[in-house]
């Protein structure tokens, strides 16, 4: 049988760490998608609760599930890559182990990508729910980026993005593979979403197809808790340093490698240079923290 017949059209990557509280509901909602031609790749980041058993039980019942267990916690960023790499599908989406997709999310996103070859990401509007699944509010992502100019899309995304809900839309895997993906520094998800605008348009489906769960255990519960964020992104480097510099540098790298014209690149390098100057106080503070950290290291 040929690869084109056996390979599913959609890959869904689910990174998880100690997700037993919400995991069963999320996997059940994922498997109930009206678009059934997908594989679910679960990457378990060395969970210490019932996560492993839950995943193995589901995998034993549904052949679309591939379960990967990391021997140690490698951090959220690397785990996102672990559940992306095995998928060879045409389209791909990440789905957190505590969020809930509507049953027709994948079907409607596939339709958009099939009908719009210049679109690289399709996503539905977002509901915010609490730890019990109770509705809190609607969230407007404002990232329906339909401009033909890559620089215009990039700048609008850079200026408007807040929560990274569109990360859980459906993307073209081939384009996705040319990006830096989710790397091991704080807010690298924001960098990725902005970088991906350089590869095509974003299409917002005007329906609420995604529920983002906000609860005390999630990484974004307190965005000002830097230590928690560092531990989330890379527990082996709990004192990640020069994060503002790293984020800025990665934006420049993203523009440099993007398949866009030199004119567009010049526009974006100029834009980023100005934003770097405006963030100079944060960057100075970053260096001061780095020096303080180095001085506190004992030989």
Legacy VTK file of the C-alpha trace (Angstrom):
# vtk DataFile Version 3.0
C-alpha trace
ASCII
DATASET POLYDATA
POINTS 299 float
0.000 0.000 0.000
1.380 3.423 -0.924
2.454 6.060 1.588
-0.169 8.490 0.259
-2.880 6.005 1.279
-1.518 5.061 4.695
-0.287 8.466 5.859
-2.982 10.453 7.742
-3.667 13.969 6.485
-3.488 15.515 9.954
-1.049 15.105 12.799
-1.938 16.223 16.319
0.872 16.593 18.842
-0.016 16.580 22.524
2.799 17.441 24.969
1.914 16.552 28.546
3.445 16.597 32.002
1.488 15.387 35.053
-1.767 15.989 33.231
-3.971 13.354 34.878
-6.614 15.851 36.024
-7.679 16.951 32.529
-6.005 14.456 30.201
-8.849 11.960 29.764
-11.316 14.677 28.769
-8.855 16.226 26.335
-7.948 12.931 24.644
-11.628 11.979 24.439
-12.482 15.330 22.818
-9.597 14.910 20.369
-10.583 11.392 19.347
-14.178 12.571 18.818
-13.196 14.904 15.961
-15.568 14.723 12.998
-12.483 14.656 10.743
-11.100 11.206 11.523
-8.044 10.960 9.260
-5.458 11.952 11.856
-2.802 10.575 14.165
-2.413 11.658 17.778
1.175 11.758 19.035
1.390 12.142 22.806
4.761 13.108 24.281
4.832 12.451 28.015
7.530 14.490 29.744
8.382 11.871 32.416
5.147 12.405 34.337
5.005 11.121 37.902
1.207 10.865 38.200
-1.291 8.632 36.330
-0.544 10.238 32.957
1.390 7.254 31.598
-1.336 4.751 32.441
-4.065 6.975 30.997
-2.146 7.339 27.738
-1.354 3.651 27.424
-4.984 2.719 28.064
-6.179 5.039 25.287
-3.433 3.883 22.905
-4.482 0.262 23.435
-8.004 1.174 22.314
-7.271 3.456 19.336
-4.587 2.727 16.737
-4.376 6.419 15.792
-2.515 7.127 19.046
1.272 7.001 19.300
2.568 7.333 22.863
6.118 8.547 23.543
7.499 8.739 27.075
10.616 10.787 27.780
12.916 9.181 30.392
13.416 12.610 32.048
11.651 15.963 31.978
13.254 17.773 29.048
11.170 20.943 29.377
8.096 22.117 27.495
9.916 23.505 24.464
11.716 20.277 23.578
8.602 18.241 24.288
6.658 20.243 21.704
9.293 19.182 19.182
9.205 15.547 20.317
5.522 15.250 19.416
5.987 17.134 16.127
8.926 15.283 14.579
7.289 11.838 14.083
4.352 13.285 12.153
4.664 13.298 8.360
1.138 14.511 7.702
0.100 17.317 5.391
-1.321 19.373 8.253
-0.369 19.564 11.929
-1.644 21.074 15.155
-0.498 21.079 18.751
-3.066 20.437 21.451
-2.319 20.918 25.126
-3.429 18.200 27.515
-5.731 20.532 29.446
-7.480 22.443 26.618
-10.585 21.331 24.733
-11.184 21.384 20.958
-14.717 21.428 19.597
-15.535 18.245 17.661
-15.415 20.001 14.280
-12.290 22.102 14.846
-10.047 19.960 12.643
-12.677 19.483 9.933
-13.294 23.202 9.535
-9.596 24.072 9.629
-8.771 21.426 7.002
-11.431 22.916 4.738
-9.852 26.380 5.011
-6.343 25.112 4.241
-7.572 22.952 1.367
-9.342 25.901 -0.230
-6.646 28.538 0.424
-3.144 27.439 -0.621
-1.668 30.790 0.477
-2.869 30.208 4.053
-0.520 28.406 6.473
-2.607 28.524 9.637
-6.352 28.229 10.286
-7.800 28.627 13.751
-11.143 29.105 15.495
-12.111 31.730 18.002
-11.342 31.071 21.664
-13.309 30.583 24.849
-11.526 30.812 28.200
-12.628 28.210 30.762
-11.568 27.558 34.349
-10.218 24.428 36.022
-13.733 22.984 36.258
-14.600 23.685 32.633
-16.785 26.663 33.522
-16.931 29.418 30.920
-15.073 32.589 31.949
-15.024 34.791 28.862
-14.484 35.011 25.122
-11.033 35.981 23.904
-10.461 37.872 20.663
-7.078 36.954 19.177
-7.218 39.591 16.390
-4.860 37.575 14.199
-6.879 37.087 11.028
-3.885 38.076 8.891
-4.957 38.204 5.256
-2.536 40.786 3.849
-0.419 39.672 0.892
2.661 41.334 2.384
4.674 39.156 4.752
6.120 42.212 6.514
2.639 43.617 7.186
1.488 40.285 8.630
4.610 40.001 10.790
4.337 43.516 12.205
0.630 43.193 12.969
1.215 39.889 14.735
4.191 41.267 16.669
2.126 44.200 17.901
-1.197 42.438 18.559
-0.398 39.001 19.946
-1.139 38.400 23.615
-2.220 34.852 24.471
-0.815 32.247 22.090
-4.160 30.601 21.274
-3.503 30.447 17.533
-0.655 28.025 18.282
-3.408 25.418 18.614
-4.856 25.994 15.174
-4.062 23.798 12.170
-0.862 24.455 10.204
0.852 23.324 7.032
3.522 20.938 8.245
5.959 21.575 5.391
6.065 25.308 6.172
6.167 24.618 9.902
9.280 22.475 9.503
11.258 25.445 8.125
10.784 27.514 11.291
12.623 27.386 14.610
9.547 25.718 16.154
9.245 26.207 19.930
12.724 26.741 21.364
14.015 26.696 24.943
13.627 30.305 25.979
10.783 32.216 27.542
7.934 33.257 25.242
9.373 31.334 22.336
5.783 30.410 21.461
5.143 34.091 20.731
8.277 34.215 18.568
7.149 31.155 16.645
3.648 32.483 15.969
5.113 35.747 14.697
7.748 33.995 12.583
5.163 31.733 10.959
3.393 34.753 9.434
6.381 34.991 7.065
5.309 31.735 5.404
1.699 32.599 4.613
-1.623 33.997 5.774
-3.566 33.323 8.972
-7.287 32.624 8.677
-9.610 33.021 11.656
-12.784 30.947 11.429
-15.550 33.099 12.984
-16.757 30.323 15.286
-15.724 29.332 18.803
-13.863 26.085 18.158
-11.311 26.084 20.988
-11.492 26.307 24.789
-8.334 27.428 26.573
-8.239 26.282 30.185
-6.828 28.685 32.752
-6.027 27.065 36.089
-3.479 27.398 38.919
-1.199 24.702 37.503
-0.813 26.138 33.996
2.347 27.993 33.029
0.493 31.218 32.154
-1.448 31.432 35.414
0.897 34.156 36.644
2.788 35.718 33.699
4.943 37.674 36.150
6.309 34.539 37.809
9.608 34.358 35.912
10.971 31.427 37.892
7.922 29.331 37.084
8.171 30.235 33.410
11.877 29.332 33.312
11.170 25.975 34.914
8.354 25.350 32.450
10.447 26.052 29.358
13.594 24.257 30.451
13.895 22.698 33.941
17.580 21.931 33.350
18.262 25.686 33.134
16.109 27.157 35.871
18.070 30.393 35.752
17.787 31.016 32.038
19.608 34.248 31.326
19.592 37.049 28.762
16.062 36.117 27.739
15.198 39.523 26.241
18.362 39.420 24.148
17.601 35.848 23.057
14.044 36.667 22.045
15.224 39.707 20.078
18.015 37.777 18.363
15.590 35.012 17.337
13.295 37.539 15.651
16.192 38.748 13.494
17.144 35.151 12.663
13.553 34.358 11.690
13.463 37.207 9.199
16.883 36.296 7.788
15.924 32.681 6.969
12.380 33.398 5.768
11.536 32.821 2.071
10.589 36.461 1.455
12.009 39.216 -0.752
14.983 41.383 0.212
12.670 44.385 0.244
10.433 42.725 2.832
13.466 41.739 4.886
14.795 45.291 4.900
11.429 46.554 6.147
11.407 44.028 8.971
15.052 44.524 9.973
14.329 48.240 10.265
11.187 47.529 12.302
13.030 45.159 14.657
15.940 47.579 15.065
13.525 50.265 16.237
11.791 47.865 18.640
15.162 46.800 19.992
16.035 50.428 20.716
12.686 50.972 22.450
13.373 47.927 24.635
16.859 49.077 25.584
16.018 49.446 29.287
14.826 45.852 29.458
17.955 44.725 27.637
20.197 46.666 30.028
18.359 45.063 32.938
18.876 41.682 31.278
22.638 42.244 31.210
22.656 43.408 34.832
20.855 40.234 35.902
23.299 38.178 33.886
26.296 39.821 35.609
24.670 39.340 39.003
24.020 35.701 38.249
27.603 35.089 37.086
29.029 36.769 40.169
26.924 34.536 42.408
28.214 31.333 40.813
30.746 29.583 42.979
33.589 27.699 41.336
LINES 1 300
299 0 1 2 3 4 5 6 7 8 9 10 11 12 13 14 15 16 17 18 19 20 21 22 23 24 25 26 27 28 29 30 31 32 33 34 35 36 37 38 39 40 41 42 43 44 45 46 47 48 49 50 51 52 53 54 55 56 57 58 59 60 61 62 63 64 65 66 67 68 69 70 71 72 73 74 75 76 77 78 79 80 81 82 83 84 85 86 87 88 89 90 91 92 93 94 95 96 97 98 99 100 101 102 103 104 105 106 107 108 109 110 111 112 113 114 115 116 117 118 119 120 121 122 123 124 125 126 127 128 129 130 131 132 133 134 135 136 137 138 139 140 141 142 143 144 145 146 147 148 149 150 151 152 153 154 155 156 157 158 159 160 161 162 163 164 165 166 167 168 169 170 171 172 173 174 175 176 177 178 179 180 181 182 183 184 185 186 187 188 189 190 191 192 193 194 195 196 197 198 199 200 201 202 203 204 205 206 207 208 209 210 211 212 213 214 215 216 217 218 219 220 221 222 223 224 225 226 227 228 229 230 231 232 233 234 235 236 237 238 239 240 241 242 243 244 245 246 247 248 249 250 251 252 253 254 255 256 257 258 259 260 261 262 263 264 265 266 267 268 269 270 271 272 273 274 275 276 277 278 279 280 281 282 283 284 285 286 287 288 289 290 291 292 293 294 295 296 297 298
